[in-house]
Structures are given as structure tokens and as C-alpha cells.
Amino acid sequence: MKQVEIIRILDDTTFVINAGTNKGIELGYFIDVLKTDKSYNYIAKVEEVYPDLSLCKRYGEQRLFYGDIVRIRYPDDNQITTKVIKSKTSKKRRKKRG
């Protein structure tokens, strides 16, 4: 599977990625732009979709760079699963706050 990344920067807020309708991207999807040298990401929204390309608009103050890796947020409205994480210590052994 080919990695999705920024292939062209048009201006300060818009850029083009190398995935379109062939990867199942639709208008209005959100994507995460992952920074390779930092531990954070920022969000962009897909504005226009073509067969092999998508035009996206970023939100926030971070700068865009050619070659940044992109992760697509596919909406899974029907398959939401929740997991309950329980503490390993029992209630009697916990320290009381006060």
C-alpha cells in the first residue's frame, strides 16, 4: 500500500495529497498531518476530491512541508466500540484523598 503524503503546497493553508476517490476519500473527511520530527499532529479537511488527488485545507498555525505524512480519518459511525479499563488495585487498597 502506498503511503499518503503531501505532494504539492499551494499556499499557507491549502495543499494536495496523493490520494483521492481511489482510496475511498470523500468530500468533508478530516485528515491528520503527522510531523516526522515532532510528536504532534494537526488537522486538515478535504475540500475537493479527484480520482488520484485531494485538495485539503489545514486548520491551525503549524507550517506545511512537502512530504509530510498524512493519516486519513475514515468515519466509522456504525462500528463504535468502547472498552472499560479497570484499575488493578482494589478499592480497599487505594489511598484516600483528603
BAKEZA-294395 format. One line per 4 residues: their letters; for each residue x, y, z of N, C-alpha, C. Coordinates in nm, 3 decimals, always signed. Layout:
residues N
A	X,Y,Z,X,Y,Z,X,Y,Z; ...
***
This chain:
residues 98
MKQV	+0.084,-0.118,+0.000,+0.000,+0.000,+0.000,+0.088,+0.124,+0.000; +0.059,+0.217,-0.087,+0.137,+0.338,-0.099,+0.103,+0.433,+0.016; +0.204,+0.502,+0.065,+0.186,+0.594,+0.177,+0.124,+0.724,+0.126; +0.029,+0.778,+0.202,-0.036,+0.903,+0.165,+0.045,+1.018,+0.222
EIIR	+0.080,+1.115,+0.136,+0.162,+1.227,+0.180,+0.129,+1.351,+0.100; +0.180,+1.464,+0.146,+0.160,+1.592,+0.077,+0.251,+1.594,-0.045; +0.191,+1.621,-0.163,+0.272,+1.624,-0.284,+0.284,+1.764,-0.343; +0.200,+1.857,-0.301,+0.210,+1.995,-0.351,+0.150,+2.089,-0.248
ILDD	+0.218,+2.201,-0.223,+0.168,+2.305,-0.133,+0.129,+2.425,-0.218; +0.002,+2.464,-0.212,-0.046,+2.573,-0.295,-0.027,+2.709,-0.229; -0.062,+2.721,-0.104,-0.039,+2.845,-0.028,-0.027,+2.809,+0.120; -0.043,+2.905,+0.208,-0.023,+2.880,+0.351,-0.123,+2.782,+0.411
TTFV	-0.242,+2.772,+0.353,-0.345,+2.688,+0.415,-0.390,+2.570,+0.330; -0.364,+2.569,+0.201,-0.412,+2.460,+0.116,-0.297,+2.379,+0.061; -0.323,+2.249,+0.047,-0.222,+2.157,-0.006,-0.292,+2.041,-0.075; -0.214,+1.962,-0.149,-0.265,+1.849,-0.227,-0.200,+1.722,-0.175
INAG	-0.281,+1.615,-0.157,-0.227,+1.485,-0.117,-0.245,+1.386,-0.231; -0.171,+1.277,-0.227,-0.170,+1.180,-0.336,-0.272,+1.068,-0.318; -0.390,+1.099,-0.273,-0.498,+1.001,-0.259,-0.629,+1.071,-0.291; -0.720,+1.000,-0.355,-0.849,+1.057,-0.391,-0.959,+0.954,-0.379
TNKG	-1.048,+0.952,-0.476,-1.159,+0.857,-0.473,-1.111,+0.713,-0.485; -0.991,+0.692,-0.538,-0.937,+0.557,-0.547,-0.905,+0.498,-0.409; -0.883,+0.581,-0.309,-0.858,+0.536,-0.171,-0.982,+0.548,-0.083; -1.094,+0.588,-0.140,-1.217,+0.599,-0.063,-1.235,+0.731,+0.009
IELG	-1.161,+0.832,-0.029,-1.174,+0.963,+0.035,-1.293,+1.036,-0.024; -1.372,+1.097,+0.063,-1.488,+1.174,+0.019,-1.478,+1.317,+0.070; -1.557,+1.403,+0.013,-1.559,+1.544,+0.050,-1.599,+1.560,+0.196; -1.525,+1.638,+0.272,-1.558,+1.663,+0.411,-1.485,+1.575,+0.510
YFID	-1.407,+1.477,+0.464,-1.329,+1.393,+0.556,-1.222,+1.478,+0.623; -1.186,+1.440,+0.743,-1.076,+1.504,+0.814,-0.953,+1.416,+0.804; -0.837,+1.480,+0.800,-0.712,+1.406,+0.795,-0.617,+1.462,+0.899; -0.526,+1.377,+0.944,-0.421,+1.417,+1.037,-0.292,+1.430,+0.957
VLKT	-0.226,+1.542,+0.970,-0.095,+1.561,+0.910,+0.007,+1.537,+1.019; +0.086,+1.433,+1.005,+0.179,+1.392,+1.108,+0.315,+1.455,+1.082; +0.374,+1.513,+1.183,+0.507,+1.572,+1.170,+0.611,+1.464,+1.197; +0.709,+1.454,+1.111,+0.808,+1.347,+1.124,+0.907,+1.372,+1.238
DKSY	+0.940,+1.497,+1.264,+1.039,+1.525,+1.367,+0.978,+1.566,+1.501; +0.850,+1.583,+1.509,+0.783,+1.623,+1.633,+0.685,+1.514,+1.674; +0.632,+1.523,+1.793,+0.540,+1.422,+1.843,+0.395,+1.468,+1.835; +0.365,+1.568,+1.753,+0.228,+1.617,+1.744,+0.178,+1.609,+1.601
NYIA	+0.049,+1.627,+1.586,-0.012,+1.631,+1.453,-0.113,+1.744,+1.451; -0.163,+1.775,+1.333,-0.267,+1.876,+1.323,-0.368,+1.833,+1.220; -0.483,+1.897,+1.223,-0.597,+1.851,+1.146,-0.616,+1.936,+1.021; -0.659,+1.869,+0.914,-0.696,+1.937,+0.790,-0.826,+1.874,+0.741
KVEE	-0.894,+1.944,+0.652,-1.022,+1.896,+0.599,-1.013,+1.887,+0.448; -1.071,+1.781,+0.392,-1.071,+1.761,+0.248,-1.176,+1.852,+0.185; -1.133,+1.938,+0.093,-1.222,+2.035,+0.028,-1.269,+1.988,-0.110; -1.179,+1.930,-0.190,-1.213,+1.879,-0.322,-1.148,+1.743,-0.342
VYPD	-1.217,+1.654,-0.413,-1.165,+1.519,-0.434,-1.165,+1.488,-0.583; -1.054,+1.434,-0.631,-1.037,+1.390,-0.769,-0.997,+1.243,-0.766; -0.989,+1.174,-0.880,-0.956,+1.031,-0.876,-0.824,+0.995,-0.807; -0.719,+1.072,-0.828,-0.590,+1.040,-0.767,-0.539,+1.146,-0.670
LSLC	-0.608,+1.258,-0.659,-0.563,+1.370,-0.576,-0.676,+1.424,-0.491; -0.640,+1.489,-0.382,-0.738,+1.558,-0.298,-0.680,+1.693,-0.256; -0.763,+1.795,-0.260,-0.725,+1.929,-0.216,-0.773,+1.945,-0.072; -0.682,+1.982,+0.017,-0.712,+1.991,+0.159,-0.681,+2.130,+0.212
KRYG	-0.751,+2.166,+0.320,-0.728,+2.294,+0.386,-0.695,+2.265,+0.532; -0.586,+2.323,+0.580,-0.543,+2.296,+0.717,-0.608,+2.393,+0.815; -0.615,+2.351,+0.940,-0.663,+2.435,+1.049,-0.551,+2.446,+1.151; -0.519,+2.566,+1.195,-0.414,+2.585,+1.293,-0.301,+2.670,+1.239
EQRL	-0.198,+2.686,+1.321,-0.088,+2.776,+1.289,+0.036,+2.703,+1.238; +0.040,+2.571,+1.242,+0.160,+2.498,+1.204,+0.186,+2.511,+1.054; +0.313,+2.509,+1.017,+0.351,+2.521,+0.877,+0.345,+2.386,+0.809; +0.319,+2.388,+0.680,+0.316,+2.268,+0.598,+0.449,+2.248,+0.530
FYGD	+0.485,+2.122,+0.509,+0.608,+2.091,+0.439,+0.581,+1.980,+0.338; +0.649,+1.987,+0.225,+0.639,+1.885,+0.122,+0.688,+1.752,+0.179; +0.610,+1.647,+0.160,+0.648,+1.514,+0.205,+0.597,+1.477,+0.342; +0.524,+1.564,+0.411,+0.466,+1.528,+0.540,+0.368,+1.413,+0.523
IVRI	+0.370,+1.320,+0.615,+0.284,+1.202,+0.609,+0.143,+1.239,+0.654; +0.043,+1.179,+0.588,-0.097,+1.209,+0.615,-0.169,+1.081,+0.655; -0.252,+1.091,+0.760,-0.337,+0.979,+0.801,-0.482,+1.021,+0.783; -0.559,+0.941,+0.713,-0.699,+0.972,+0.682,-0.787,+0.923,+0.796
RYPD	-0.881,+1.008,+0.839,-0.980,+0.969,+0.940,-1.107,+0.923,+0.868; -1.122,+0.791,+0.854,-1.243,+0.738,+0.794,-1.352,+0.733,+0.899; -1.471,+0.785,+0.870,-1.578,+0.782,+0.971,-1.634,+0.641,+0.987; -1.637,+0.593,+1.110,-1.694,+0.461,+1.142,-1.809,+0.480,+1.238
DNQI	-1.919,+0.536,+1.191,-2.033,+0.565,+1.278,-2.100,+0.439,+1.328; -2.102,+0.332,+1.248,-2.176,+0.212,+1.285,-2.093,+0.117,+1.369; -1.961,+0.130,+1.371,-1.876,+0.033,+1.439,-1.801,+0.096,+1.555; -1.871,+0.168,+1.640,-1.808,+0.229,+1.757,-1.809,+0.128,+1.871
TTKV	-1.691,+0.095,+1.920,-1.681,+0.003,+2.033,-1.613,+0.076,+2.147; -1.660,+0.049,+2.266,-1.600,+0.110,+2.384,-1.538,+0.001,+2.469; -1.435,+0.036,+2.542,-1.367,-0.060,+2.627,-1.353,+0.000,+2.765; -1.391,-0.075,+2.866,-1.381,-0.030,+3.004,-1.248,-0.078,+3.059
IKSK	-1.169,+0.015,+3.109,-1.039,-0.019,+3.167,-1.052,-0.008,+3.319; -1.031,-0.118,+3.385,-1.043,-0.121,+3.531,-0.905,-0.114,+3.595; -0.901,-0.053,+3.710,-0.776,-0.043,+3.784,-0.738,-0.179,+3.840; -0.608,-0.203,+3.850,-0.561,-0.332,+3.902,-0.563,-0.336,+4.053
TSKK	-0.568,-0.222,+4.119,-0.573,-0.220,+4.265,-0.720,-0.221,+4.309; -0.744,-0.290,+4.414,-0.881,-0.297,+4.465,-0.918,-0.167,+4.535; -1.044,-0.148,+4.560,-1.093,-0.024,+4.622,-1.041,-0.013,+4.766; -1.022,-0.124,+4.836,-0.977,-0.120,+4.976,-0.832,-0.075,+4.986
RRKK	-0.750,-0.106,+4.886,-0.608,-0.076,+4.892,-0.573,+0.063,+4.841; -0.670,+0.132,+4.784,-0.643,+0.266,+4.730,-0.626,+0.366,+4.843; -0.541,+0.465,+4.821,-0.520,+0.568,+4.921,-0.637,+0.666,+4.917; -0.677,+0.707,+5.036,-0.786,+0.804,+5.045,-0.729,+0.945,+5.030
RG	-0.799,+1.023,+4.954,-0.759,+1.163,+4.938,-0.833,+1.248,+5.039; -0.765,+1.345,+5.090,-0.840,+1.429,+5.182,-0.761,+1.524,+5.259
***
